[in-house]
Amino acid sequence: MFYYKQVKYRMSIFEITMLLCFGFAWPFSIYKSYKSKSNSGKSVVFLYIVFLGYLAGIMHKTFYNFDLVIILYIINGLMVLIDILLYYRNRS
C-alpha cells in the first residue's frame, strides 16, 4: 500500500505557466473582437467550454487545493466572459 502525503498550499509552476500563456492570449482575442466588431473565426460554443473549464478550475482550487493560482483562473475566466459578451455585441 502506498502512502501519499499531500502538501498543502504548494503551487505548481506548470499550472501557473499554462494559465499565464492562456492569459496572454485572451487580451489579443478581446482586442480583435472589440475593434473589428465581427465574430469571424469565433465560436461561442468554444468560448463557453473554455469558460466552464476555468469555472471548474476555480471550484477545484476553492474546495480541494486552495492557493494563489486561483487568481489566474479568475482573471482568465473574466477575460473569456468579456469575449463572450463581445461575441453577443458583435452578433447584430
Secondary structure, DSSP 8 states (H G I E B T S, - for coil): -------TT---HHHHHHHHHHHHHHHHHHHHHHHH---TT--HHHHHHHHHHHHHHHHHHHHT--STTHHHHHHHHHHHHHHHHHHHHHH-
